[in-house]
Amino acid sequence: MNTKINYNRLGTIKTISIGLIAFTFLLLPFISFSQVKATIDSTSIKIGQQITYKIEVETDTVNSVVFPVGQTFMPLEMIEAYKTDTTKQQAKYKLIKKYGLTQFDSGQYVIPKQKIIIAGKQYITDSLLVKVNNIVVDTTKQKLYNIKPMIAVEKPASDWWKYVLLALVIVSLIGFLIYWFVWRKKPLTEEEQIALLPPYDRAKLALQKLDESNYLAYDKYKEYYSELTLAIRKYLDEKVYDRALESTTDELITRLEVLSDGNQIELTKDHIKKIESVLKRADLVKFAKSAPDVELAKIDRTVIDQEIDYVKEALPEASEEEKLLDLEYKKQQEKKEFRQKIWVTIAAIIFMLGLTFAAFSYRYGFNYVVDTIFQKDTKQLLEGVWVDSDYGFPPITISTPEVLKREEVAIPDDLIDKIKISSFKYELEDKFTVDITSTVVKSSPDQEDAPSPETNVLKAIEDNLKAIEADGGRNIISNKDKFKTPNGAEGVKTSGTFDYPIDDDKEDYVNGQFVILSFANKDVTQQILITYLKDDIYLDQVVERVLASVELNQKED
């Protein structure tokens, strides 16, 4: 069989894989202790009987552990995965994961090696042999019935809606939290409501609150005059003189006189004198601790109230330009507040996504989460819906991630009447290939010098290795071993490693692996060639699952 392998774009993928692995080691804790053991409760069962497959892991409490998921026990079928039993022993965890397995055909089956990921590091269990025995039925005592007619069975519904619902719930929760804490128009406090009032209204409200206080009833003149003078000082600070709060009484009065003399404010000398009188009396109360008459204090309150009105009337009306500037300032403030909300929203989303990523990375491992987010093709290949099908004749039964497609094989004209070749292949973007080839030789009954099946197998293996080398492969290291399918067919397994080019110039090489299963009898030679990228934990599991599913159906006479 001649198989051509395309190796484009593997270099970039290899570089990314190495970078992700290096980054993982920076983030995940150092694994100081881990032990993995796999056992089954019985090595011999009846058809349909359940056996319990148990994986025991002993590791540090800081390490995350990911057990096998899905139908990774083929050719046995997983019917149930039990909850993980966790026991803490000092600074270590002992985790026990159990699976219920069964098989509905008799024969000897090998439970393939299982991969357990502990803190990003891969551990492999031993393969286990299980014998499935027939159930002997005494037909002399067993009542027999006619075969029931076929009934239509609906295809089980997909669980995709559960993931969509979960995603919608998470997005809705994040959106609600961001709206509630960032975008929601929160009710204003009393201080915030007062701050939004115009200066005149705030001054009037301050006097109103002063009236509601009981300062004068309890002879608290200092507090009374402090609130009284603060009301007019704040108003003057915002509308007349921007240093009114920090100025002394003499400085403030002098400034008001200058503004009045310069016709910047229409405030008469008499009004200025009234303001000065109240401010100086307040200074005496606050600093000299004098105690004025209650009625005089009430008169001072009335004076301040009137003078605030006079100052308002004395202020020049704002020009259109000033009004536009004020409006523009408010718009700029609104835009600034809007931009702040945008940045807070982005920061909140990034934080919550980062927190979610960290939690899943701690639980399942960094690489696994990254590969899930970016939909790594080899991971999707492993976790997708696999296809069980027969190829060639005699048929080879095999489970693959995708259906193999028939390929035309050119046969020399002088051999068309002597051999028949059928080939089926699947390829994943130069990372993984499965190629099944069946070669039938039409030999004459009286032919005595026909090569033996062993010779045909060795010749086919040699042709495959030459094809790999012809496509640029080098440093090919292979070893042969016996191989037996679950249904008892025996063959030869050739596996090994090689380097192959990632560009047409054959300058940059990466590492790959290959497996060749070869079967032969008198007139039929069948081969399964699998090539795949090295150091990809998902492809390793894919290949193991494919090899565990191979069955060779003998040719019927």
C-alpha positions, 0 to 999 in steps of 0.5 A: 500500500502506498500512502501519501501524508501531507504535513503542512502547518504542523510546525505552527501547531507544534510551537503553540503546543510547546508554548502552552505546555510551558505556560502551564508549568508556570501556573500549576503547582509542582506535583510532589506525590501522585500514585495511580492504580486501576483494578476490576472486580472480576475478570470473567463475566456473563454477557450483559453482566456489569463489572466495576472498573475502579481507579485509585489516585493518591496525590497531594491536596493542592493538585487537581485530578481529571478522570476519564470521561465518555466511552474511553473503555471500548470495546467494553461499554460504560453504562454508569460513572459513579461519583468520586469518593474522596478521603483525606489522609494528612496532606494527601487525598485518596480519590476513588472513581468507579465505572460500571462496564459491560459487553453484550458479545462473548469473547476476550476483551482488553480494556484499554489503558486510561489516562488520568490528568493530575495537575496537568500531568498525564498518568496512564493505567495498565490495560486489563483483560476481561472474558465474556462468557456465553449464557447457555440456554436449554432450548428443551425447557425454554419456551420459544416465541416468534420474533417481534416486529421492528418498531421505530425508536426516536433518536435521543434528544441532544443535551445542547439546550442544557449548555445554552441554558447554562450559558444564558443563566451565567450571562444574565447573572453577570449582566444583572450584577453589572447593571445593578452596581454600575448602570442602575440609576441609584436613589440619591442621598439627602446630601447628594440631593442638596448638592444638586440644588442651585446655590441660592436654594441651598442657602435658603435650605440651610437657614430652614434647617437652622430654624428647625434646630434647637441651638438657641433653646439649649444656648448653643450660640456657637453652633448657631452662628457657625451654621448661620454664617456658613450659609451666606459664606457658601453662597458668596463663595459660589456666586461672588468671591471664590475665596469667601469660605477661607477669608477672614471677616475683614478680608471678605468685607473688603472684597465685597466693597472692592466689587461694589466700587468696581460696579461688578456687583450692585450691593450698597454700602448699607447691605455690606455693613449689615453683613459685616455686623452679623459676621463680626458678632459671629466671630465674637461668639465663636472666639470670644465666647460671648452670649448675645441675646436670643432675640438678637440672634433671631434678628441676625438670622433674618438679616442674613436671609434678606442679604442673601436675597439682596445679593441674588438681585445684585448679581448680573444675569448670566450671558448666553455665552456663560449659559452655553459654557455651563451647558457644555460643562454638564455635557462633558461631565455626563460623557466623563461619567458614561466613559467611567461606567464603560471602563468599569463594565469592561473591567468587571467582565474581564475580572469575572471571566478571569475568575471563572477561567482560574476556577476551571483551570484549577479543577480541570487543568490549564491546558484542558480549559484553554483547549476547550475555549479555543476548540482545539480540533484534536480535542473535538475529535476525541470527544465528538460522536464516533462512527462504527463501520465496516471497510473492505472485504473481508470487512474490517470493523473499526471505530473512528471519529469520522467516516473513512472515505473511499480512495481510488488506487491506481493499479498497473494494467498488467495486474488489473486481472490479478489483484483488487485493492480497496482503500479508505482514508480520513485525515485531520489537517495533517495531524492525524490520518487513518488509512485502511487498505485491503489487497485481494490476490486472485491466485490460481488453484494450481499455483504453488509458488505463491508467497506465504501470508507472513511474506505478504505482511512483511512486504506490506509493512516495508512498502508503508515505511518506504512510502513514509520515507519517500514523503520526507520522513526521516529517523524512522524507528520502528518495532514489531509485535504481535497483535490480537483483536478482541474477536481473536484475529491475530496480526502484526503491530508495527509502531514507532516514531519519525521526523517529517517536514512541515514545509515543501522545502523540507527544512523544518522537521517535527516529531510524529508517530505511526502504527501499522496493523497488518493481517494476512491469509492465503489471498488477502492482505489487510492493513491499517495505517495510523499516523499522528502528531507526537506529544498531543494527549488527545491524539494519543487517546484517539489512537488507543480508542481506534486500536481497541475497536479493531475487529477482523471478520474472517472471509466466509467460504 
